[in-house]
Amino acid sequence: MAATSSTISIEQDQFSCSVCLEVLRDPVTIPCGHSYCLGCIEDYWSRGNPQKAQYSCPQCRQEFKPKPLLNRNTVLGELVEKFLRSGVREQPAEERLRGRGHGRVVAPKTSDVGETLCPQHQKPVKRYCRTDHQVLCLRCINGHKDHDVVRPGNERAAQQKKLQEASLKCAQNLNEVEKELRYVVRYIKHATEAAEEESDRVFSKLLRAIEKQRCDVKEAIRGRERAALAQTQQLQEKLDRETAEVRRSEAELEKLCRSDDHLHFLQKCRSLHFPSKPVQIPDTDTLPYLMYKRMREGLAELKVDLDENLQREFNRVSDKVISLKETSMANEKTKVTIDAHILYNSEPKTREEFLHYYQNMTLDPNTANPYLSLSEGHRAATTRSDAQPYPDHPERFSNWAQVLCRAGMAGRCYWEVAWAGKGGASVGVCYRSMSRRGGGGDSKLGHNAKSWSLDCSSATCTFRHDKQSASVAALCANRIGVYLDFRAGILSFYNVSDRMFLLYSVHATFSQPVYPGFWVGLGSTLKLCSL
C-alpha cells in the first residue's frame, strides 16, 4: 500500500499545475515545455507589468516576447481525464508539498473554497464573479465574459481588507465618541460648577439685599421708637416741672394756713398756682398701631410680592434649564452618525459666525482692584489715581489694576472688548485659582501658568503666557474679539472692524473653567461690548 500511494503521488504531481498546485484544468503547454491550467497562466500573465509586455514561465522564468499563443494540449488533457476517471483521490496541495520535502520555503496554496463543486457542472469552483456575486468553475467562465471575474482568494483578500478597514474606522469612530463623551462629562461638571457659583453669587447678593432691607426696617422701627420716647421724655420733664411747682405752692399754702394774719394770707395767696388743666397724656394706642399694625401689613405685602417675584423668576430660570435640556435631547435624537469629531471640525470664519457663540458678561466687583472704578452696570472699568471704597474681599486683586468677569467659561465662547487711553490694557483669561495677592507675576495676567493675555497699547501688541511672550506684528485695534474653544484648547484674539483680523491664536490644554480677565492702565478705560 505504501508503494502504491507513492506511485499515485508521483503521477498526480506530473498532472499538477505549478501555479494552483492542483490537477490541470484545460492544460496548455508554453514554449519552454512547462504545462499549466489555461486560466492559471492567463491570470499569472495578466498580473505582470503591462508596460514591459514581457511574459515568463512561472517555473524556469524564461521570458517570451511577444505573448505566446495558448492552445489546449489535447494529449495531456486526455491523460488528465484518464487519471481523474481512474478513481484516484485528488491529493490536496498541502499534503503533496509535505510529501515532497522541498528544501525551499513554499507557501502552501490551498483551494480557494476547498472542495466546493459547481452545482451546474460538478466541477471544483475556481473563480468568483463580482458582478453577480456568484462562484464559478472554469466551465462557467464563458457565461461571464463581460463580468468582473477574479480568483476567490483575490476576492477574499479584497473583502478582508475592506472589512478590516471598516473595522478600523469603526474602532476609531468609537474611540472618538468615547473621547467626546469624556469631554462632555468634564464639560457638564465645569458648566455645573460655573452655574452653581453664579447661583450662589446671585442668591448671596439677594440675601445680602434682604438682610440690608431687614436692618433698614429695623432701624426705621427703632427710629420711630426713639422719636416717641423723646416726645414722652419731654412730657415727663414738663410734668416734673409742674409737680415741683405744685409742691412748692402746697408748702407755701400750708405755711400761710398756720398764720393768724389775715391780710398777709390774702396778699400771699394770690401768688400760689395750682394748674387746673390736666397734663395731655399720649395716645398709647397710636404708637403700637403705627409700629406694629401698619408695619405688619407692609411686611406681609412685601412677603407676598417677594414670593411671587421669586416664584416667577425661579420658573423662568427653570424653564430655560428645561428648554436647554430638551434642546440637547433633540440634538441627540437627530444625530445620525457616531463620527463625533465632525461636531468640532468647523471653526467660525466670519463675525456673524463668531457672534453665534457670543457671551453677555459683567465684571465682578469683588475682584476689582481698589484703584479700578466700575461703571455702566459693572460693564466698564477705569483706573483712577485714588482708591475706591471697596470692602475687603479674598478674591480682590491687591496690587495689579485687574478685574475678572463673574462667570467662568467652559465651551465655545466669544466676547468683545473696547479699550481706550494712553495707559493701555490687557485682555485675557485665567483660572479662578490664580493668585490675587502681591505684586509678583503669580497675580498678573499672562505672567503665570494659570493665565493668558494680550497686552494692547498704541505702539505694541504682545501675547503673554507663563514666562513666555510673543510680539504681534499688527497693532491692536480699539475693539478686540476673543474666541475660546475650551474642548479644542483654542484661544484666539482678533481685531474687530469691518472684518475679523486674527492677531494671535494659541493652543492650550485647559484643565478647568477660565474667567475673562482684564488689566487697565492708569487713565485708560475698558468696556465689555454689548451686542
C-alpha positions in Angstrom: 0.0 0.0 0.0 2.9 2.4 0.8 4.4 1.8 -2.7 1.0 2.3 -4.4 0.4 5.6 -2.6 3.9 6.8 -3.6 3.2 6.0 -7.3 -0.1 7.8 -7.2 1.5 10.8 -5.6 4.2 10.9 -8.4 1.6 10.6 -11.1 -0.5 13.3 -9.6 2.5 15.7 -9.4 3.0 15.1 -13.1 -0.5 16.2 -13.8 -0.5 19.2 -11.4 -0.3 22.9 -12.3 2.6 24.6 -10.5 0.5 27.8 -10.1 -2.6 26.4 -8.4 -0.9 23.1 -7.3 -4.0 21.2 -8.4 -4.7 18.8 -11.2 -4.5 20.5 -14.6 -7.7 22.0 -15.9 -7.8 22.8 -19.7 -3.9 22.2 -19.9 -1.8 24.3 -22.2 2.0 24.0 -22.8 4.1 27.1 -23.3 7.3 27.3 -25.5 9.6 26.3 -22.6 7.7 23.0 -22.3 6.0 23.5 -18.9 2.3 23.0 -18.7 -0.3 24.9 -16.7 -4.0 25.4 -16.4 -5.2 27.8 -19.1 -6.9 30.0 -16.5 -3.8 29.9 -14.2 -1.2 31.0 -16.8 -3.5 33.7 -18.2 -4.2 35.0 -14.7 -0.4 34.9 -14.0 0.5 36.9 -17.1 -2.4 39.4 -16.5 -0.8 40.3 -13.2 2.5 41.2 -14.8 3.8 44.7 -15.8 1.6 45.7 -18.8 4.1 48.4 -19.8 7.0 46.0 -20.3 4.8 43.5 -22.1 7.1 40.6 -21.1 5.8 37.1 -20.4 7.7 34.5 -18.5 7.4 30.9 -17.2 6.4 30.7 -13.5 8.9 27.9 -13.0 12.0 28.4 -15.2 11.5 32.2 -15.6 12.2 32.0 -19.3 10.8 35.1 -21.0 8.8 35.2 -24.2 8.1 38.2 -26.4 5.6 38.6 -27.9 3.0 36.8 -25.8 2.8 33.1 -26.9 -0.4 31.8 -28.3 -2.1 29.4 -25.9 -3.7 26.3 -27.3 -5.1 23.4 -25.4 -2.7 20.4 -25.1 -5.1 17.7 -26.2 -2.8 14.8 -25.5 -2.1 16.0 -22.0 -5.7 16.8 -21.5 -6.8 13.2 -22.4 -4.2 11.8 -19.9 -5.6 14.1 -17.2 -9.1 12.9 -17.9 -8.0 9.3 -17.7 -6.2 10.0 -14.5 -9.3 11.6 -13.0 -11.5 8.7 -14.2 -9.2 6.2 -12.6 -10.9 7.0 -9.2 -7.7 8.1 -7.5 -8.4 10.7 -4.8 -7.0 14.0 -5.7 -4.4 14.8 -3.1 -4.6 18.3 -1.5 -1.8 20.6 -2.3 -0.7 20.8 1.3 -0.2 17.0 1.5 1.7 16.9 -1.7 4.1 19.7 -0.6 4.7 18.0 2.7 5.3 14.7 0.8 7.9 16.3 -1.5 10.0 17.6 1.4 11.3 20.5 -0.6 14.2 22.3 0.9 13.0 25.7 -0.2 10.3 27.5 1.8 6.9 27.3 0.0 3.6 29.0 1.0 1.2 26.0 0.7 -1.6 27.3 -1.7 -5.0 25.6 -0.9 -8.1 25.6 -3.0 -9.8 28.9 -2.6 -13.1 27.4 -1.5 -12.0 23.9 -0.6 -13.8 21.1 -2.5 -16.9 23.2 -3.2 -18.4 21.9 -6.5 -20.2 23.9 -9.2 -23.9 22.9 -8.9 -24.2 23.0 -12.7 -21.0 21.2 -13.9 -20.0 19.4 -10.7 -16.5 20.8 -11.1 -14.4 22.5 -8.4 -15.1 26.2 -8.0 -12.1 28.2 -9.3 -13.5 31.8 -9.9 -15.8 34.3 -8.3 -18.0 36.8 -10.3 -18.1 40.1 -8.6 -20.8 41.3 -10.9 -23.3 38.5 -10.0 -21.8 37.7 -6.6 -21.5 34.1 -7.7 -18.9 31.3 -7.5 -17.8 29.7 -10.8 -16.0 26.7 -12.1 -13.8 27.0 -15.2 -16.6 26.0 -17.5 -18.9 28.7 -16.1 -16.5 31.4 -17.0 -17.7 31.6 -20.6 -21.1 32.8 -19.4 -19.5 35.7 -17.5 -17.1 37.0 -20.2 -18.0 40.7 -19.7 -18.2 40.4 -15.9 -15.6 41.2 -13.3 -14.3 37.7 -12.6 -11.5 37.1 -10.2 -10.0 34.2 -8.2 -11.9 33.5 -4.9 -8.6 34.1 -3.0 -8.2 37.6 -4.5 -11.9 38.4 -3.8 -11.4 37.2 -0.2 -8.3 39.3 0.2 -10.1 42.4 -1.2 -13.2 41.8 1.0 -11.0 41.0 4.0 -9.1 44.3 3.5 -12.3 46.2 3.1 -13.8 44.7 6.3 -10.6 45.3 8.2 -10.5 48.9 7.1 -14.2 49.3 8.1 -13.4 47.7 11.4 -10.5 50.1 12.0 -12.6 53.1 11.0 -15.4 51.9 13.3 -13.0 51.5 16.2 -11.5 54.9 15.5 -15.0 56.4 15.5 -15.9 54.7 18.7 -12.7 56.0 20.2 -13.7 59.5 19.1 -17.1 59.1 20.6 -15.5 57.9 23.9 -13.2 60.9 23.9 -16.2 63.1 23.1 -18.2 61.6 26.0 -15.3 62.1 28.4 -15.2 65.7 27.3 -19.0 66.1 27.7 -18.8 64.7 31.2 -16.0 67.2 32.0 -17.9 70.0 30.3 -21.1 69.2 32.2 -19.2 69.3 35.5 -17.4 72.6 34.6 -20.7 74.1 33.5 -22.5 72.9 36.6 -19.8 74.3 38.8 -20.0 77.6 37.0 -23.8 77.7 37.2 -23.6 76.8 40.9 -21.1 79.6 41.5 -23.3 82.1 39.7 -26.4 80.8 41.6 -24.6 81.2 44.9 -23.4 84.6 44.0 -26.8 85.8 42.9 -28.6 84.3 45.9 -25.9 85.6 48.3 -26.4 89.0 46.8 -30.1 88.7 47.2 -29.8 87.6 50.8 -27.5 90.5 51.5 -30.0 92.8 49.9 -32.8 91.3 52.1 -30.6 91.5 55.1 -29.9 95.2 54.4 -33.6 95.8 54.0 -34.3 94.0 57.2 -31.7 96.2 59.0 -33.2 99.3 57.4 -36.7 98.4 58.5 -35.4 97.6 62.0 -33.6 100.9 62.1 -36.8 102.7 61.0 -38.7 101.0 63.8 -36.0 101.9 66.3 -36.1 105.5 64.9 -39.8 105.7 65.5 -39.3 104.4 69.0 -36.6 107.0 69.7 -38.9 109.8 68.4 -41.8 108.5 70.5 -39.7 108.2 73.6 -38.2 111.6 73.1 -41.7 113.1 73.0 -42.7 111.1 76.1 -39.5 112.3 77.8 -40.4 115.9 77.0 -43.8 115.4 78.6 -42.2 113.7 81.6 -39.9 116.7 82.1 -42.8 119.1 81.8 -44.7 117.0 84.3 -41.8 117.0 86.7 -41.6 120.8 86.5 -45.3 121.2 87.2 -45.1 118.7 90.0 -42.3 120.7 91.6 -44.3 123.9 91.2 -47.4 122.4 92.8 -45.4 121.0 95.7 -43.8 124.4 96.3 -47.2 126.0 96.2 -48.6 123.4 98.6 -45.7 124.1 101.1 -46.4 127.8 100.9 -50.1 127.3 101.3 -49.5 125.1 104.4 -47.3 127.9 105.9 -49.9 130.6 105.2 -52.6 128.5 106.7 -50.7 128.5 110.0 -50.5 132.3 110.1 -53.1 134.3 112.0 -52.5 137.4 109.9 -55.5 137.6 107.6 -54.1 140.4 105.5 -50.8 138.6 105.0 -52.7 135.5 103.9 -54.7 137.5 101.3 -51.6 139.1 99.9 -49.6 135.9 99.5 -52.3 133.5 98.4 -52.5 135.3 95.0 -49.0 134.1 94.2 -49.9 130.4 94.7 -50.5 128.5 91.4 -52.4 125.2 91.1 -52.9 124.3 87.4 -56.4 123.2 86.7 -55.7 121.9 83.1 -54.7 118.2 83.2 -51.5 117.1 81.6 -52.0 115.7 78.0 -51.1 112.0 78.0 -50.0 110.5 74.6 -52.4 108.1 73.0 -51.0 104.7 73.8 -52.9 103.0 71.0 -51.4 105.2 68.3 -47.8 104.1 68.6 -48.5 100.3 68.5 -50.7 100.8 65.6 -48.1 102.7 63.6 -45.2 100.4 64.7 -47.0 97.1 64.6 -50.2 97.0 62.6 -49.1 99.1 59.6 -45.6 97.6 59.7 -47.0 94.1 59.8 -49.3 94.8 56.9 -46.5 96.3 54.9 -44.2 93.3 55.6 -47.0 90.9 54.7 -47.5 92.7 51.4 -43.7 92.6 50.9 -43.5 88.9 51.6 -46.3 88.2 49.1 -44.7 90.3 46.4 -41.3 88.8 47.1 -42.7 85.2 47.0 -44.5 85.9 43.7 -41.4 87.5 42.2 -39.1 84.8 43.3 -41.5 82.1 42.1 -41.9 83.8 38.7 -38.1 84.2 38.3 -37.5 80.7 39.5 -40.0 79.3 37.0 -38.3 81.4 34.3 -34.9 80.1 35.2 -36.2 76.5 35.4 -37.9 76.9 32.0 -34.6 77.9 30.5 -32.9 74.9 32.1 -35.6 72.5 30.9 -35.6 74.1 27.4 -31.8 73.7 27.3 -32.2 70.0 28.3 -34.9 69.4 25.7 -32.8 71.0 23.0 -29.9 68.9 23.9 -32.0 65.7 23.8 -33.5 66.8 20.4 -30.0 67.3 19.1 -29.0 63.8 20.3 -32.1 62.3 18.5 -31.3 64.0 15.2 -27.7 62.9 15.4 -27.4 60.2 12.7 -23.7 59.4 12.9 -21.2 58.5 15.5 -18.5 60.3 13.7 -18.3 62.7 16.7 -15.3 64.8 15.6 -17.4 66.4 12.9 -19.0 68.5 15.6 -15.8 70.3 16.2 -14.2 70.3 12.8 -15.8 73.6 11.7 -14.3 76.8 13.0 -16.1 80.1 12.7 -14.8 82.4 10.0 -17.0 85.5 9.8 -18.1 87.8 12.6 -21.6 86.5 12.2 -20.4 83.0 12.9 -18.4 84.2 15.9 -21.4 86.1 17.3 -23.3 82.7 17.4 -21.1 82.0 20.4 -21.4 85.5 21.9 -21.5 85.7 25.7 -23.0 88.6 27.6 -20.8 89.2 30.6 -20.4 91.6 33.6 -17.4 92.4 35.8 -17.2 91.1 39.3 -16.7 94.0 41.7 -15.4 91.5 44.4 -12.3 91.0 42.2 -11.7 94.6 41.2 -8.5 96.3 42.3 -9.2 99.3 44.6 -7.9 101.7 42.0 -10.4 100.4 39.4 -13.7 102.3 39.1 -16.5 100.2 37.7 -19.4 101.8 35.9 -22.2 101.2 33.3 -23.7 98.4 35.3 -20.3 96.8 36.0 -19.5 96.6 32.3 -16.8 99.2 32.2 -13.6 99.8 34.3 -11.3 102.9 34.6 -8.1 103.1 36.6 -8.1 106.1 38.9 -5.3 107.7 40.9 -7.3 107.4 44.2 -8.6 104.2 45.7 -12.3 103.3 45.7 -14.1 102.4 49.0 -14.4 98.7 48.2 -14.9 96.3 51.1 -12.2 93.7 51.8 -12.7 90.5 49.8 -10.4 87.5 49.5 -10.8 87.5 45.6 -9.9 91.1 45.2 -6.6 91.9 43.3 -4.5 93.7 45.8 -1.7 95.2 43.6 -2.5 95.0 39.9 -5.3 97.1 38.4 -7.2 94.0 37.3 -10.7 92.6 37.4 -12.4 89.4 36.3 -15.8 88.6 35.0 -18.3 86.9 37.2 -18.9 83.7 35.2 -16.4 81.1 34.1 -16.2 79.8 30.5 -16.1 76.1 29.5 -17.3 75.6 26.0 -17.3 77.7 22.8 -17.5 81.3 23.8 -16.9 84.7 22.1 -16.8 88.2 23.6 -15.7 91.7 22.5 -13.9 94.4 24.4 -13.4 98.1 23.6 -10.5 99.9 25.2 -9.0 103.4 25.0 -6.4 105.5 26.7 -2.6 106.1 26.8 -2.2 103.6 29.7 -3.0 100.6 27.5 -4.9 97.5 28.5 -4.6 93.7 28.7 -7.3 91.3 27.6 -7.1 87.6 28.6 -8.4 84.6 30.6 -7.3 82.9 33.8 -8.2 80.1 36.2 -10.1 81.2 39.3 -7.3 79.8 41.4 -4.8 82.4 40.1 -3.3 84.4 43.0 -4.9 87.7 43.9 -2.3 89.0 46.4 1.1 90.6 45.9 2.7 92.5 43.1 4.5 89.5 41.5 3.9 87.6 38.3 1.7 85.0 40.1 -1.1 87.5 40.3 -0.6 89.3 37.0 -2.5 88.3 33.8 -0.3 86.4 31.3 2.7 86.2 33.6 2.0 82.8 35.1 0.9 79.3 34.1 -2.7 80.0 35.1 -3.4 82.9 32.7 -3.1 84.0 29.1 -3.3 87.7 28.0 -2.9 90.0 25.0 -1.2 93.3 26.0 -2.5 96.2 24.0 -1.1 99.7 23.6 -0.9 102.4 20.9 2.6 101.2 20.0 2.9 97.5 20.6 0.8 94.3 20.9 2.2 91.3 22.8 0.8 87.9 23.8 1.9 86.5 27.1 1.6 83.2 29.0 3.7 82.0 31.9 7.3 83.1 31.3 6.9 83.4 27.5 5.9 86.3 25.3 5.4 86.7 21.6 5.3 90.0 19.7 2.4 90.6 17.3 3.2 92.3 14.0 -0.1 94.1 13.8 -1.2 96.8 16.2 -4.3 96.2 18.4 -7.5 97.9 17.3 -9.6 99.6 19.9 -12.1 96.7 19.7 -10.8 93.2 20.4 -12.7 90.0 19.9 -11.8 86.9 22.0 -12.7 83.4 20.9 -12.4 80.4 23.2 -12.9 76.8 22.2 -12.5 75.0 25.5 -12.5 71.5 24.2 -10.2 72.1 21.3 -7.9 74.2 23.6 -8.0 77.2 21.3 -7.8 80.8 22.5 -7.7 83.5 19.7 -7.6 87.3 19.7 -9.0 89.3 16.8 -9.1 92.9 15.6 -12.7 93.7 15.1 -13.7 96.4 12.5 -15.4 95.8 9.2 -13.9 92.3 9.2 -12.2 89.9 11.6 -8.4 90.0 11.6 -6.5 87.4 13.6 -3.9 88.9 15.9 -2.8 85.8 17.7 -4.0 82.2 18.4 -2.7 79.8 21.0 -3.4 76.1 21.6 -3.5 75.0 25.3 -5.0 72.2 27.4 -7.5 73.9 29.8 -8.0 71.8 32.9 -10.7 73.9 34.5 -13.1 76.8 33.5 -11.4 80.0 32.6 -12.6 83.5 33.6 -12.2 86.5 31.3 -9.9 89.0 32.9 -8.5 92.5 32.2 -5.8 94.8 33.3 -6.4 98.5 32.7 -3.5 101.1 32.6 -3.7 104.4 34.5 -6.0 106.7 32.7 -7.3 104.0 30.4 -10.9 102.7 30.1 -12.0 99.2 29.2 -15.6 98.2 28.4 -17.4 94.9 27.7 -19.2 95.4 24.4 -22.9 94.7 24.5 -24.5 93.2 21.3 
